[in-house]
Amino acid sequence: MQLWSVDESVPYGPIVNVGTQKCLDLWGDGSADGQLVFTWSCYGANSQQWRLNNKGGQNWELRPYYTDKCLDLQNDLQVDGAVVQQWSCHLGANANQTWYLGS
Protein backbone atom coordinates (compact mmCIF):
# COMPACT_ATOMS: atom_id res chain seq x y z
CA MET A 1 0.00 0.00 0.00
CA GLN A 2 1.18 3.51 -0.77
CA LEU A 3 0.22 6.39 1.49
CA TRP A 4 -0.37 9.87 0.11
CA SER A 5 -1.12 13.14 1.84
CA VAL A 6 -3.93 15.28 0.40
CA ASP A 7 -5.38 18.54 1.70
CA GLU A 8 -9.12 18.31 0.95
CA SER A 9 -9.76 21.82 2.28
CA VAL A 10 -8.29 23.61 -0.78
CA PRO A 11 -9.69 23.58 -4.33
CA TYR A 12 -6.32 22.50 -5.79
CA GLY A 13 -3.30 21.24 -3.93
CA PRO A 14 -0.38 18.84 -4.01
CA ILE A 15 -0.67 15.09 -3.53
CA VAL A 16 2.42 14.04 -1.57
CA ASN A 17 3.79 10.52 -1.11
CA VAL A 18 4.17 10.08 2.65
CA GLY A 19 7.23 7.82 2.32
CA THR A 20 9.24 9.80 -0.22
CA GLN A 21 7.80 13.31 0.30
CA LYS A 22 7.59 13.58 -3.53
CA CYS A 23 4.62 15.23 -5.25
CA LEU A 24 2.42 13.79 -7.96
CA ASP A 25 3.43 15.76 -11.08
CA LEU A 26 1.90 16.02 -14.56
CA TRP A 27 5.03 15.65 -16.66
CA GLY A 28 5.79 18.62 -18.89
CA ASP A 29 2.45 20.30 -18.17
CA GLY A 30 1.06 18.55 -21.25
CA SER A 31 -2.62 18.55 -22.09
CA ALA A 32 -2.85 15.46 -24.32
CA ASP A 33 -4.48 12.19 -23.32
CA GLY A 34 -1.68 9.84 -22.32
CA GLN A 35 0.50 12.54 -20.76
CA LEU A 36 2.50 10.74 -18.08
CA VAL A 37 2.33 11.42 -14.36
CA PHE A 38 5.37 10.94 -12.12
CA THR A 39 6.48 11.72 -8.61
CA TRP A 40 8.87 14.66 -8.40
CA SER A 41 10.40 16.87 -5.76
CA CYS A 42 7.72 19.23 -4.51
CA TYR A 43 8.27 22.81 -5.65
CA GLY A 44 4.74 24.26 -5.83
CA ALA A 45 4.33 24.23 -9.62
CA ASN A 46 0.89 24.13 -11.21
CA SER A 47 1.84 20.71 -12.64
CA GLN A 48 1.74 19.48 -9.02
CA GLN A 49 -1.71 20.88 -8.21
CA TRP A 50 -4.66 18.47 -8.20
CA ARG A 51 -8.40 18.73 -7.62
CA LEU A 52 -10.35 15.98 -5.91
CA ASN A 53 -13.75 15.07 -7.37
CA ASN A 54 -15.81 12.75 -5.16
CA LYS A 55 -17.41 9.81 -6.98
CA GLY A 56 -19.16 8.52 -3.86
CA GLY A 57 -17.89 7.43 -0.48
CA GLN A 58 -14.11 7.25 -0.43
CA ASN A 59 -13.81 6.95 -4.23
CA TRP A 60 -12.37 9.95 -6.04
CA GLU A 61 -11.22 11.27 -9.38
CA LEU A 62 -7.92 13.15 -9.25
CA ARG A 63 -7.77 15.99 -11.76
CA PRO A 64 -4.67 18.02 -12.69
CA TYR A 65 -4.88 21.81 -12.48
CA TYR A 66 -3.91 22.49 -16.09
CA THR A 67 -6.30 20.18 -17.89
CA ASP A 68 -9.01 18.98 -15.50
CA LYS A 69 -8.67 15.52 -17.09
CA CYS A 70 -8.46 12.42 -14.88
CA LEU A 71 -5.58 10.53 -13.33
CA ASP A 72 -5.81 7.22 -15.18
CA LEU A 73 -4.24 3.78 -14.85
CA GLN A 74 -3.18 3.01 -18.43
CA ASN A 75 -5.13 0.10 -19.94
CA ASP A 76 -6.46 -0.68 -16.44
CA LEU A 77 -3.28 -2.71 -15.80
CA GLN A 78 -3.21 -3.54 -12.11
CA VAL A 79 0.40 -4.71 -11.88
CA ASP A 80 3.60 -3.34 -10.38
CA GLY A 81 5.09 -0.71 -12.66
CA ALA A 82 1.81 0.09 -14.45
CA VAL A 83 1.82 3.48 -16.17
CA VAL A 84 -0.17 6.31 -14.61
CA GLN A 85 -1.27 9.04 -16.99
CA GLN A 86 -3.93 11.66 -17.52
CA TRP A 87 -6.88 10.87 -19.76
CA SER A 88 -10.20 12.44 -20.62
CA CYS A 89 -12.61 11.62 -17.81
CA HIS A 90 -15.18 8.90 -18.46
CA LEU A 91 -18.73 9.20 -17.17
CA GLY A 92 -19.98 6.70 -14.64
CA ALA A 93 -17.99 3.93 -13.01
CA ASN A 94 -14.51 3.56 -14.40
CA ALA A 95 -12.08 1.57 -12.24
CA ASN A 96 -8.94 2.89 -13.92
CA GLN A 97 -9.91 6.51 -13.06
CA THR A 98 -11.22 5.91 -9.55
CA TRP A 99 -8.90 6.26 -6.58
CA TYR A 100 -9.61 5.24 -2.99
CA LEU A 101 -8.84 7.91 -0.41
CA GLY A 102 -9.22 6.63 3.09
CA SER A 103 -7.47 5.12 6.03
QUIGITA-V849919 format. One record per pair of residues at least 24 apart in sequence whose ideal C-beta (glycine too) atoms are under 8 Angstrom apart, sorted by the first residue. I is the first residue (numbers start at 1). J is the second residue. Records with the same first field share a line. If there is no record, write none. Layout:
# QUIGITA-V849919
I: J + J
This chain:
# QUIGITA-V849919
6: 50 + 52 + 101
8: 52
11: 51
12: 49 + 50 + 51 + 65
13: 49 + 50
14: 42 + 44 + 48 + 49 + 50
15: 48 + 50 + 62
16: 42
23: 48
24: 48 + 50 + 62 + 71
26: 64 + 66 + 67 + 86
29: 66
31: 66 + 67 + 69
33: 69 + 85 + 86 + 87 + 88
34: 74 + 85 + 86 + 87
35: 67 + 85 + 86
36: 83 + 84 + 85
37: 64 + 71 + 84 + 85 + 86
52: 101
55: 98
58: 100 + 101 + 102
59: 98 + 99 + 100 + 101
60: 98 + 99 + 100 + 101
61: 89 + 97 + 98 + 99
62: 99
63: 89
70: 97
71: 97 + 99
72: 96 + 97
73: 97
